[in-house]
Amino acid sequence: MTEAFCCQSSDGEQPLYTLLICRDTGCQSAGAEAVQVALRDEIARLGLSGIRIKSTGCHGFCEKGPLVVVEPGGICYMCVTPADAPEIVASHLVRGEVVTRLVYQDPETGERIARYGEIPFYKHQYRIVLRRCGRIDPEDIDDFIASEGYQALRKALQEMTPRQVIEEVRRSGLRGRGGAGFSTGLKWHLARDAQGAPKYVVCNFDEGDPGAFMNRSEVEGDPHGLLEGMAIAAYAVGARRGYIYVRAEYPRAVHRLRVALAQAEKRGFLGENILGSGFSLDIQIKEGAGAFVCGEETALLASIEGRRGMPRPRPPYPAESGLWGKPTLINNVGTLFNIPPIILRGAEWFASIGTQQSKGTKVFSLVGAVAHSGLIEVPLGTPLRTIVYDIGGGPKEGRTLKAIQTGGPSGGCIPAGLLDLPVDYETLARVGSIVGSGGMVVMDETTCMVDVARFFLSFTQAESCGKCVPCRLGTKRMLEILERITRGEGQEEDIGLLLEVAETTRQGSLCGLGQTAPSPVLSTLRYFHHEYEAHIREKRCPALRCVALITYLIRPDKCQGCGRCRRACPSEAIRGEHGLIHVIDQAKCIKCGACLDACPDRFSAVAKVSGETLRVSDSPVPVGSNDW
């Protein structure tokens, strides 16, 4: 892994070993706390000294959690359980020997890779935003300070004017990481020059895309990093009060932010007369109620003000008239995390990363039908192939890559044939998708693209605030058409109708939710038109996903009459005694697939089909009989 910064221990003395234990939401749910307790107890039992155990944020390789990294050496242990603690302590901490069975194993070569930075998942990343995640204790301000924390704020306040800070950000080429990709420096310039006081700075931490967890992990792993970015932004535009609008569904992130706020105020990095500069800033946390539309900036502001979270027409933009009608700067979590390294390293350094128009790196949550899922950070312009195969390990064993969905409900589905495209704002827009906030879902041949469009439309339709007619009714009509198609009731004219309603919704909606809601529909129609035709003309789902279009059958020539499928059926839809060919009563079948899972592979007697006709028995007959 190539890291932009090196984080070091905050202790006065360098410990003999430091154990970095991921305590992010994912690893925590997998039992990280019990692992930490077991390691601590084993170290105490043996009376070992000079060993530091550090709770950290997300290491990124979420599916391999709980993760434990031992420094020095960067030895990464994966899927650690409390039962592994005695071996790790006795072997690694006492004898200096790596516990080989717990390190990463290459699925193709079988090679064991112990060092964190040499594991393919990390090797192809470049971490700026995530440089401290997994390396520091997020609730220890001294750990943050020891890793260059608050140095950028000190530099901005003591060596730069607000205009110089804005100019540095502008020259870096940083664009908003919340989805729109607007120039950050220009937005700051507009807020600085806007008339009116007081001015506000707001962090949009309302991450709501299905499958996205970038902002949550960034804040849980490095809360002071967000506060430092906000403080620099406030200084640049002349704000004295800030708000972090965070989803209430992120209790760990909220807790760590509150801890960080208290620590920063106590040390003089927030509050009155910060670092003796005369600049003051008060930051408050506002917990949202979970409305997806509040990710839209004007709806977010309305929610902070105590009103219903609904968007309003723009202009005026928040930089001119935001909170309580005053100039307000709104930036996404990922945008603000990029500010301190830009101030410390300079605009030229940041602009050297990425592409001509898309500078820097981007954090993505890589999930779905991919071998290695988790949180990643790569330079903008990195090919999709590198992300899916070199970092993600490709589709899961035996599967074939079909598409990559980027940008959440507002994005589109990119077919596998475009895998060599660079991931940047302009390129993805040209193929009908967006970078968005950073969600990236990998899909294989078992994914029905019509059903994918239906899923995302069901989300945006439910989350529409209903204020404008194009969004309120357009998403509803599109969803109705898609549901009809997936039920096998689609008509030839439905595709044309979908396109018409999608375009009307896109052009006529008030805010970004409605304007981008048709994207999953438009992109799947563009690249997977044949799947729509199969559903409509042949009443068939090629991916065998749409329940109304699939049938489970028992092949008489393969059935051995063992009864396993009958015993597994929850609806008692299967008839047949031992030694007789079994039969599925389609009127009772709930299409759960339990019979398919129960049938031994050596028999393969249960078939899942769509739009096919098989000769099957009408009633149980002896195994081997031709009377079917």
C-alpha positions in Angstrom: 0.0 0.0 0.0 1.3 3.4 -0.9 0.4 5.8 1.9 0.6 9.6 1.7 1.4 10.0 5.4 3.1 7.8 8.0 1.3 7.7 11.4 3.5 7.0 14.4 2.8 6.1 18.1 2.0 9.0 20.4 3.8 7.4 23.3 7.0 8.9 24.6 8.7 5.5 24.3 8.3 3.2 21.3 6.6 0.0 22.5 8.1 -3.3 21.6 4.9 -4.2 19.8 1.7 -2.4 19.0 -1.4 -4.3 18.3 -3.8 -2.3 16.0 -7.3 -3.9 16.5 -10.1 -2.8 14.2 -13.1 -1.7 16.3 -15.1 -0.2 13.5 -18.8 -1.2 13.1 -18.1 -4.1 10.8 -15.3 -5.8 12.9 -17.1 -4.9 16.1 -20.1 -6.9 14.9 -17.8 -9.8 14.1 -16.5 -10.0 17.7 -13.5 -7.6 17.7 -14.2 -6.6 21.3 -13.9 -10.2 22.5 -10.7 -10.6 20.5 -9.2 -7.5 22.1 -10.1 -8.7 25.6 -8.6 -12.1 24.9 -5.4 -10.6 23.7 -5.2 -8.3 26.7 -5.9 -11.1 29.1 -3.3 -13.4 27.5 -0.6 -10.7 27.6 -1.4 -10.0 31.3 -1.3 -13.7 32.1 2.2 -14.1 30.7 3.3 -10.8 32.4 4.5 -9.3 29.1 5.5 -5.6 29.0 6.2 -3.1 26.3 3.1 -4.1 24.3 0.4 -1.6 23.4 -3.1 -2.6 22.4 -4.8 0.1 20.3 -8.4 0.2 19.3 -8.6 1.7 15.8 -11.1 2.5 13.1 -11.7 0.6 9.9 -8.8 -1.1 8.2 -10.9 -1.5 5.0 -10.8 -5.2 4.4 -14.2 -5.6 6.1 -15.0 -9.1 5.0 -11.8 -10.5 6.7 -12.6 -9.0 10.1 -11.8 -8.9 12.9 -8.5 -7.7 11.8 -5.4 -7.3 14.0 -2.2 -5.6 12.7 1.0 -6.1 14.6 3.7 -3.4 14.4 6.5 -3.2 13.7 6.4 -5.2 10.5 2.8 -4.5 9.5 1.8 -8.2 10.0 -2.0 -8.5 9.3 -4.0 -11.2 10.9 -7.5 -11.9 9.5 -10.7 -13.4 10.8 -9.2 -13.5 14.3 -11.2 -15.1 17.1 -10.6 -15.0 20.9 -9.4 -18.6 20.6 -6.5 -17.3 18.4 -5.2 -15.0 21.1 -2.9 -17.4 22.9 -1.2 -18.4 19.7 -0.7 -14.8 18.5 0.8 -13.9 21.8 3.0 -16.9 22.3 4.2 -17.1 18.7 4.4 -13.5 17.6 4.9 -11.5 20.7 7.1 -13.9 22.6 9.0 -15.8 19.9 8.7 -13.3 17.0 7.2 -15.9 14.7 4.3 -15.0 12.4 1.1 -17.1 12.8 1.0 -18.1 9.2 -2.5 -19.7 9.2 -4.1 -16.3 10.2 -2.5 -14.2 7.4 -3.9 -13.6 3.9 -3.8 -16.5 1.4 -3.9 -15.8 -2.3 -6.9 -17.8 -3.7 -5.1 -18.6 -6.9 -1.6 -19.4 -5.9 -2.2 -20.4 -2.3 0.7 -18.0 -1.2 0.5 -16.6 2.3 1.1 -12.9 2.5 1.6 -11.5 5.9 2.6 -7.8 5.4 -0.3 -5.4 5.3 1.1 -3.3 2.4 1.8 -6.4 0.2 -1.7 -7.8 0.3 -3.3 -7.1 -3.1 -6.4 -5.5 -1.5 -4.1 -2.8 0.0 -1.2 -2.8 -2.5 -3.2 -1.1 -5.3 -4.6 1.7 -3.1 -3.4 5.2 -2.4 -4.6 6.5 0.9 -5.1 10.1 1.7 -8.5 10.4 3.4 -8.0 6.9 5.0 -4.4 7.5 5.9 -5.1 7.3 9.6 -8.0 4.9 9.6 -6.8 1.6 11.2 -3.6 3.3 12.4 -4.7 5.6 15.3 -7.1 5.4 18.2 -10.0 7.6 17.1 -10.8 8.6 20.7 -7.2 9.6 21.6 -6.4 13.2 20.5 -2.7 12.6 21.3 -2.6 9.8 18.8 -4.1 12.1 16.2 -1.6 14.9 16.9 1.3 12.5 16.7 0.2 11.7 13.1 0.4 15.4 11.9 -3.0 16.1 13.4 -4.0 19.8 13.5 -0.8 20.9 11.9 -2.7 22.0 8.8 -5.0 24.1 11.0 -2.0 25.7 12.7 -0.4 26.4 9.4 -3.6 28.0 8.0 -4.2 30.2 11.0 -0.6 31.3 11.6 0.9 31.4 8.1 -2.0 32.0 5.6 -4.8 34.4 5.0 -8.3 33.2 4.3 -7.9 34.1 0.7 -4.6 32.2 0.5 -6.3 29.1 1.9 -9.1 29.4 -0.7 -6.6 29.8 -3.5 -4.7 26.8 -2.4 -7.8 24.7 -2.4 -8.8 26.1 -5.8 -5.4 25.3 -7.4 -5.5 21.8 -6.0 -8.5 21.0 -8.2 -10.4 19.4 -5.4 -14.0 18.7 -6.4 -16.9 17.9 -4.1 -16.9 14.3 -2.9 -20.7 14.2 -2.2 -21.7 13.4 -5.8 -22.0 16.6 -7.9 -18.3 17.1 -8.2 -18.5 20.9 -8.0 -15.2 22.8 -7.6 -14.5 23.1 -3.9 -12.3 26.2 -4.2 -15.0 28.0 -6.3 -17.7 27.2 -3.7 -15.5 28.5 -0.9 -14.8 31.7 -2.9 -18.5 32.3 -3.4 -19.2 31.8 0.3 -16.4 34.1 1.3 -17.6 36.9 -1.0 -21.3 36.5 -0.1 -22.9 39.4 1.7 -24.4 38.9 5.1 -23.5 37.7 8.6 -23.2 35.5 10.4 -21.9 32.9 8.1 -22.1 29.1 8.7 -20.2 26.0 7.6 -22.1 22.7 7.4 -20.8 19.2 7.0 -23.1 16.9 5.1 -22.8 13.6 6.8 -26.2 12.3 5.7 -24.9 9.2 4.0 -27.9 7.2 2.9 -27.1 5.3 -0.3 -27.8 1.5 -0.1 -24.5 -0.3 0.2 -22.5 2.8 1.1 -20.4 3.2 4.3 -17.5 5.5 3.2 -18.3 8.5 5.4 -19.3 6.4 8.4 -15.9 4.6 8.4 -14.0 7.8 7.7 -15.5 9.5 10.7 -15.4 6.5 13.0 -11.7 6.0 12.3 -10.6 9.6 12.3 -13.1 12.1 13.8 -10.5 14.8 14.4 -9.6 14.7 10.7 -13.1 15.9 9.9 -13.1 18.6 12.6 -9.7 19.9 11.3 -11.1 20.2 7.8 -14.2 22.0 9.0 -12.2 24.4 11.1 -10.0 25.3 8.0 -13.1 25.7 5.9 -14.7 28.0 8.5 -11.6 30.1 8.7 -11.4 30.5 4.9 -15.0 31.6 4.4 -15.4 33.6 7.6 -17.8 31.4 9.5 -17.9 31.2 13.3 -20.4 28.4 13.7 -20.6 25.0 12.2 -23.0 22.1 12.1 -22.3 18.4 11.4 -25.5 16.9 10.0 -25.2 13.2 10.7 -27.5 10.2 10.3 -28.8 9.1 13.7 -28.3 5.5 12.5 -24.6 6.0 13.0 -24.3 5.9 16.8 -20.6 5.0 16.9 -19.7 7.9 14.6 -21.8 10.3 16.7 -20.2 9.1 19.9 -16.7 9.5 18.5 -17.5 12.9 17.1 -18.7 14.1 20.5 -15.5 12.7 22.2 -13.4 14.5 19.5 -15.3 17.8 19.9 -14.7 17.8 23.7 -11.0 16.9 23.3 -10.5 19.6 20.6 -12.1 22.3 22.6 -10.1 21.4 25.7 -6.9 21.6 23.7 -7.7 24.8 22.0 -8.3 23.6 18.5 -11.9 24.6 18.6 -13.8 27.2 20.6 -12.7 30.8 21.4 -9.4 32.2 20.0 -8.1 29.1 18.4 -4.3 28.7 18.8 -4.2 32.4 19.8 -5.2 33.5 16.3 -8.3 35.5 17.2 -10.4 33.1 15.1 -13.2 31.3 17.0 -15.4 28.4 15.9 -18.2 26.5 17.6 -19.3 23.2 16.0 -22.6 21.4 16.9 -23.9 18.0 15.9 -27.4 17.7 14.4 -28.7 14.2 14.1 -31.0 13.6 11.1 -34.1 11.4 11.2 -33.1 9.2 8.3 -34.7 10.9 5.3 -32.6 10.3 2.2 -33.8 13.5 0.7 -31.9 15.4 3.4 -28.7 14.6 1.6 -29.8 17.4 -0.7 -28.3 20.6 0.6 -31.4 22.8 0.9 -33.5 19.9 2.5 -30.6 19.4 4.9 -30.6 23.1 5.9 -34.4 23.0 6.4 -33.9 20.0 8.8 -31.2 21.9 10.8 -33.6 24.8 11.1 -36.2 22.5 12.6 -38.4 22.3 9.6 -39.5 19.4 7.5 -36.6 18.3 5.3 -37.8 19.3 1.8 -35.8 21.0 -1.0 -36.4 24.4 -2.3 -35.6 25.9 -5.7 -32.1 27.2 -6.4 -30.9 29.9 -6.9 -30.3 31.4 -4.5 -27.7 28.8 -3.5 -26.8 28.2 0.1 -23.5 30.1 -0.4 -25.6 33.2 -0.8 -28.7 32.3 1.3 -28.5 29.2 3.4 -29.1 28.6 7.1 -31.7 31.2 8.3 -31.1 33.1 5.1 -27.4 33.6 5.8 -24.4 32.6 3.6 -23.6 29.0 4.3 -20.8 26.7 3.0 -21.9 23.0 2.7 -19.3 20.3 2.1 -19.4 16.5 2.2 -17.4 14.5 4.7 -15.0 13.3 2.1 -14.4 16.8 0.8 -13.5 18.1 4.2 -11.1 15.2 4.9 -9.0 16.2 1.9 -8.5 19.8 3.1 -5.7 19.3 5.8 -3.4 17.3 3.5 -3.8 19.9 0.7 -2.8 22.7 3.1 0.1 20.7 4.5 1.5 19.3 1.2 0.3 22.0 -1.2 -2.0 22.2 -4.2 0.6 21.0 -6.7 1.1 17.7 -4.7 -2.7 17.0 -4.7 -3.2 18.1 -8.3 -0.5 15.6 -9.4 -2.8 12.7 -8.3 -5.7 11.7 -10.5 -6.6 12.9 -14.0 -6.6 16.3 -15.8 -10.1 17.2 -14.6 -10.6 14.8 -11.6 -7.9 15.4 -9.1 -6.9 13.4 -6.0 -8.3 10.1 -4.7 -11.8 8.8 -4.0 -13.0 6.5 -1.3 -15.4 3.7 -2.4 -17.3 1.0 -0.7 -16.7 -2.0 -2.8 -19.5 -4.5 -2.2 -21.7 -7.1 -3.9 -20.6 -10.2 -5.9 -16.9 -9.6 -5.5 -14.4 -11.8 -3.8 -13.0 -9.1 -1.5 -15.4 -6.4 -0.3 -14.6 -3.5 1.9 -13.5 0.2 2.0 -11.0 1.3 -0.6 -9.3 4.5 -1.7 -7.8 4.9 -5.2 -6.7 7.8 -7.4 -9.4 9.1 -9.6 -8.8 7.8 -13.1 -8.1 4.2 -11.8 -9.7 1.7 -14.2 -12.7 -0.3 -13.1 -10.7 -3.4 -13.9 -8.0 -2.5 -11.3 -10.7 -1.9 -8.7 -12.7 -5.0 -9.4 -10.0 -7.5 -10.1 -6.7 -6.3 -8.6 -8.2 -4.9 -5.4 -11.5 -6.8 -5.2 -10.2 -10.1 -6.4 -12.8 -10.4 -9.2 -16.2 -12.0 -9.0 -16.7 -14.8 -6.4 -15.5 -18.2 -7.5 -17.4 -19.7 -10.4 -19.2 -16.5 -11.3 -19.0 -14.2 -14.3 -18.8 -10.4 -14.0 -21.9 -8.7 -15.5 -22.0 -5.1 -14.3 -20.8 -2.5 -11.8 -23.3 -0.1 -10.3 -21.8 3.2 -9.2 -23.3 6.2 -7.5 -26.0 4.6 -5.5 -29.7 5.2 -6.4 -28.6 8.2 -8.4 -26.1 6.3 -10.5 -26.1 3.8 -13.3 -25.1 0.3 -14.2 -21.9 -0.1 -16.2 -21.6 -3.4 -18.2 -18.5 -5.6 -17.9 -17.6 -4.7 -21.5 -16.6 -1.2 -20.3 -14.4 -2.5 -17.5 -11.3 -0.7 -18.8 -12.9 2.7 -18.3 -11.2 5.1 -15.8 -13.2 6.0 -12.8 -13.6 9.8 -12.9 -16.4 12.3 -13.0 -16.4 12.9 -16.8 -16.0 9.4 -18.0 -18.7 7.9 -15.8 -21.1 10.7 -16.8 -20.5 9.8 -20.4 -21.6 6.2 -19.9 -24.7 7.1 -17.9 -23.4 6.8 -14.4 -21.7 9.0 -11.7 -19.0 8.8 -9.2 -21.5 9.9 -6.6 -20.7 9.6 -2.9 -18.7 6.4 -3.6 -20.9 3.3 -3.6 -19.7 0.6 -5.9 -21.8 -2.6 -6.3 -20.4 -5.5 -8.3 -22.9 -7.8 -10.0 -22.6 -11.2 -11.6 -24.7 -13.3 -14.0 -27.2 -14.1 -11.2 -28.2 -10.5 -11.1 -31.3 -9.4 -13.0 -30.8 -5.9 -14.4 -34.5 -5.2 -14.6 -34.9 -6.2 -11.0 -31.9 -3.9 -10.1 -33.6 -1.0 -11.7 -36.8 -1.9 -9.8 -34.9 -2.1 -6.5 -33.4 1.4 -6.8 -36.7 2.9 -8.0 -38.4 1.4 -5.0 -35.9 3.1 -2.8 -36.1 6.6 -4.4 -39.8 6.4 -4.7 -40.2 5.7 -1.0 -37.7 8.4 -0.1 -39.2 11.1 -2.4 -40.5 14.0 -0.2 -43.4 14.5 -2.6 -43.0 18.2 -2.9 -42.8 18.3 -6.8 -45.1 16.4 -9.1 -42.5 15.0 -11.5 -40.6 13.2 -8.8 -43.7 12.2 -6.7 -45.6 10.7 -9.6 -42.7 10.0 -12.0 -40.9 7.6 -9.7 -44.2 5.9 -8.8 -45.2 5.4 -12.5 -41.7 4.0 -13.3 -41.8 1.7 -10.4 -45.3 0.4 -11.4 -44.0 -0.4 -14.9 -40.9 -2.2 -13.6 -42.9 -4.2 -11.2 -45.3 -5.2 -13.9 -42.4 -6.3 -16.1 -40.8 -8.4 -13.4 -44.2 -10.1 -12.8 -44.3 -11.2 -16.4 -47.1 -8.8 -17.2 -45.1 -6.3 -19.3 -46.3 -5.1 -22.7 -44.3 -4.0 -25.8 -45.1 -0.3 -25.2 -43.7 -0.4 -21.6 -40.1 0.3 -22.7 -41.1 3.4 -24.6 -43.3 4.5 -21.7 -40.4 4.0 -19.3 -38.2 6.2 -21.4 -40.8 8.9 -21.6 -41.6 9.0 -17.9 -37.8 8.8 -17.0 -37.0 11.8 -19.2 -39.9 13.9 -17.8 -38.9 13.0 -14.2 -35.3 13.9 -14.9 -36.0 17.3 -16.5 -38.9 18.4 -14.3 -37.9 17.4 -10.7 -37.0 20.1 -8.2 -33.9 18.5 -6.7 -31.2 15.9 -7.3 -33.2 13.0 -6.0 -35.8 13.2 -8.7 -33.4 14.4 -11.4 -31.2 11.4 -11.0 -33.8 8.8 -9.9 -34.2 7.6 -13.6 -30.5 6.8 -13.9 -30.7 3.1 -13.0 -33.6 2.7 -15.4 -31.9 4.5 -18.3 -28.6 2.8 -17.9 -30.0 -0.7 -17.7 -32.2 0.0 -20.8 -29.1 1.3 -22.6 -26.9 -1.7 -21.9 -29.2 -4.5 -21.0 -32.1 -3.9 -23.3 -32.2 -7.6 -24.2 -33.2 -8.5 -20.6 -36.2 -6.2 -20.7 -37.2 -7.8 -24.0 -36.9 -11.3 -22.5 -39.1 -10.3 -19.6 -41.7 -8.7 -21.8 -41.7 -11.0 -24.9 -40.7 -14.3 -23.6 -42.0 -13.9 -20.0 -38.5 -15.1 -19.0 -35.9 -13.8 -16.5 -32.5 -14.8 -17.9 -30.9 -14.4 -14.5 -33.5 -16.6 -12.8 -34.1 -13.9 -10.2 -37.7 -12.6 -10.7 -39.8 -14.9 -8.6 -43.0 -14.6 -10.7 -41.1 -15.8 -13.8 -39.2 -18.8 -12.3 -40.4 -22.4 -11.6 -38.8 -25.1 -9.5 -39.2 -28.6 -11.0 -38.0 -32.1 -10.1 -36.4 -33.9 -13.0 -37.8 -37.4 -13.1 -34.8 -38.9 -14.8 -32.5 -37.6 -12.0 -34.7 -38.0 -8.9 -33.6 -40.8 -6.5 -36.6 -40.6 -4.2 -34.4 -39.7 -1.2 -36.9 -37.3 0.3 -34.5 -34.6 1.2 -36.2 -31.9 -0.8 -39.6 -32.9 0.6 -38.3 -32.6 4.2 -36.7 -29.2 3.5 -39.9 -27.7 1.9 -41.5 -25.2 4.3 -44.8 -25.1 2.5 -45.2 -28.9 2.1 -45.5 -28.5 -1.6 -43.5 -31.7 -2.5 -45.2 -35.1 -2.7 -43.5 -38.5 -2.8 -42.5 -41.3 -0.6 -39.0 -42.9 -0.3 -38.1 -44.6 -3.5 -40.7 -42.7 -5.6 -40.0 -39.8 -8.0 -41.0 -36.6 -6.1 -43.4 -34.0 -7.5 -43.7 -30.2 -6.7 -47.3 -28.9 -6.4 -46.8 -25.5 -8.1 -50.0 -24.2 -6.5 -48.3 -24.6 -3.1 -44.7 -23.7 -4.1 -43.5 -20.4 -2.6 -40.3 -20.5 -4.7 -38.0 -20.2 -1.8 -35.4 -22.5 -3.3 -35.1 -24.8 -0.2 -35.5 -27.9 -2.4 -32.7 -26.8 -4.7 -30.4 -26.3 -1.7 -31.3 -29.6 -0.2 -30.9 -31.8 -3.3 -27.4 -33.3 -3.3 -25.1 -32.1 -6.1 -24.5 -35.6 -7.3 -28.2 -35.9 -8.1 -29.0 -32.4 -9.4 -32.6 -33.4 -9.6 -34.1 -30.0 -8.8 -34.2 -27.5 -11.6 -34.8 -23.8 -11.4 -36.1 -22.6 -14.8 -37.7 -19.6 -16.4 -39.6 -19.6 -19.6 -38.8 -23.3 -20.3 -40.9 -26.3 -20.6 -39.7 -29.6 -19.1 -41.4 -33.0 -19.2 -42.2 -33.8 -15.5 -44.3 -36.3 -13.7 -47.7 -35.4 -12.5 -47.7 -37.8 -9.6 -45.1 -39.9 -7.7 -44.0 -43.0 -9.5 -41.2 -45.5 -8.8 -37.7 -44.3 -9.3 -36.5 -45.4 -12.8 -40.0 -45.7 -14.2 -40.7 -44.3 -17.6 -44.3 -43.7 -16.7 -44.0 -39.9 -16.5 
